């Protein structure tokens, strides 16, 4: 993890225990390694970056079939465009920023014909029930309850990655988000924030990186 979430999970004390008990610490991205060296004084020779991957899940699946299936499940038009978000509903994952992104796009910046076809769909467990209620409050007040949706977790996300048109990674801090890899494996274009963790590093120039928390730019 990265410094802010580490602070929430035990901070210096937890890092001291890890540092003293481990011969080597493995991290999934260089940005995490740099944080351990700079913030928690880890020995550089004992921290190693190993970028992880994932088993291919979409091999043999039909993108068109998944697009049709998901649109029918969500009762969306056949030509609907889906901007997908994924993760627990909490501030770290930026679910509130995803809602702002939808509101900004649908009400302020998009050409009418494009906005009329676009739906923002977030899938994941609720870690912060209060936040979820406020998000539902906000989209309802904006008249967007049907256009910005928050769904519970799904056992298999592959159909949704294949069905979507864009993946919006709105995390404030994320060491190496697995959903980012799943989107890439699904050949789904990815948007993320700079200075938010390992996503830009993993994308390696193949996604689109917006300035940190700049929802309008995203």
N, C-alpha and C positions, 0 to 999 in steps of 0.2 A: 504494500500500500504506500501511499504518499503522505507527506507530513500532516496535513490537516486531519485526515481520517486516522492516522496513527495517534495523534493527540487525543482523539475521541476514544481510542481503543487501549489507552494505557501510556502513551507518550514515552518520555525518556526512560521511565522504569521498565517498560516492556522492551524497549530497544536494548537497554543494558543487559537484560536477561538473555535476549537473543544473541547479542554480541559475545557474551561471556560463555554461553553454552554451545556455540557453533564454531566449527572449524571453517565453514564456508557458508555464505549466504547467497542463495540463488534468487535473482530477480528477473522479471519478464521483459523489462525495457530499460534502456540506458538512463532514461529520465528518473527511474526509481533508484538506480544505482547512484546517480549523482546526488539525489536527495539524501540517501543514507550517508554518503561521504560528507556532504556539506552541513547537513542539519544534525546528524547523530554521530559524527566522528568515527565512522566505521573505517577499518583498515582497507585501503584500496585493493590490496593483494588477496583479500578474503571475501570480496563481493564480486560475483560473476553474473553477467547477463546471459540468459539463455532464452531466446525468443520462442514462445510456444506456438504450436499450431493446433489443428483439430482434424478429426476424422471427417472426410467428405460425406455430407449428409444428403446432398441434393442430386447425387449421381443417379441417373435413371428416372428422375422425376421430370414431368412435363411442366414447363413454365406456364404454358397456356392453360393447361388443366388446373394448375394451382391458382392461377389468376381467376378463373371462372368459379372455382370452388369457394375461394375466400370472399369474393364479391357476393356470391349467393348467401354465404353464411352471415355476412354483415348487412345484407339487404342493400347493397350498393348498386348503382347503375353499371352495366357491363363495360362502359368506357370510363369509369371512375379512375382517377389517379390517386394513389395511396402514398402518403409520407408516413413512414413507420418509425416508431420509437420503441425502445425495449429496455426493461430493467425494473427494479423495485421503485415504487413511487416514494421518493424522498428527495430532499434538497440536493444531496450529493450527485444524484443521477440527473438532476436538472429537469425533473418532470414539469415543474412550474415554467421553466424556460421553453419547453416543448409546447406548452399551452400558449405562451406568449408568441411563439413562432407561428403557430396556427392562426392566432388572432391577427397578428400583424400581416401575414400573407393574405388571409381571406378578406380582411376589411380595409387594408391600407395600400398595399403595394402591387397586388396582382392584377393583370388584365382580367376583365370580367369573365371572358370565356374560359380562361384557365382556372380561375378561382372557383367557378361554378362546378367544375369537375373534380376538384381536389378535396380529399379527406385526410385528416391527421388521426392516426390510430396508434395508441400506446398500449403495449401488452406487458403485464408484469404484476407481481405481488405488491400489495400495499404495505409498506413499512411504516408509513406515517399517515394514520387515518385522518388526522386533522387536516393535513395538507390535501389529501384526496378530496375531502369535503369542500375545501376552499377552491380547488381546481374546478370541481363540478359547479360550484357557485359562479365562478368567473365565466365559464363558457356558456352557462345558461343565461347570465345577464347580457352577454354579447350576442345572444341568439344563435349560438353555434353548437348546441348540444348534440346535434346530429352530425356535425362536421368535424368536431374534435372529440374523440372518444377515448375512454380509458377502460381497457378490457382486463380481466383477470388473467393469470398465467395460463400458458398452454404447454402441454406435455412435449410437443414437438413444434418448434418454431419454423422449421424448413418451409412449410407451405406459405407462411406469411412473408418470409424473406423473398421467396420466389414470386409472390403475388404483388409485392410492393414495387413502387417506381423509384423510391429514394429512401435512404436511411439517414435519419437525423440523430446524431449522437450529441446530446445536449449536456453531458456530464460536466460538472464543475471540476471534478478531480477523479481520475480513473487511471490506475497504473497501466493496464493493458486490456481494455474491455473485450471480453470474449464475443459479445454481440457484434463488435466491429469486424472480427474475423469471420463470423457467420455471414454477415452481410457481404463481405468480400468473396467468400466461397460461393455465394449465391449470385455473383456478378451484379450485385446491387450497388449503385453509386452511393458514396458515403460523404456526408457533411459532418464536420466536427469543429470544435473550438481549439484554437491554439492555446498553449500554456495550460492545458487541462490534464496533462498526463501523457500516456504512451500512444494515444491514437494517431497523432501526426507522424510519429516515428514509425509505427507499423504500416500506415498507409504509404509511406515512402514517396509522396508526391502523386499518388494515384487517386486521392480523394480531393475534396475541396475544404480548405481550412479557413474559417472565419475568425476575426479578432475575438478575443476572449469575451464571452457573454454578450457580444453584439448581435442581438437577435435580428435587428433590421438588416445587417450585412448578410447574416446567414440566409 
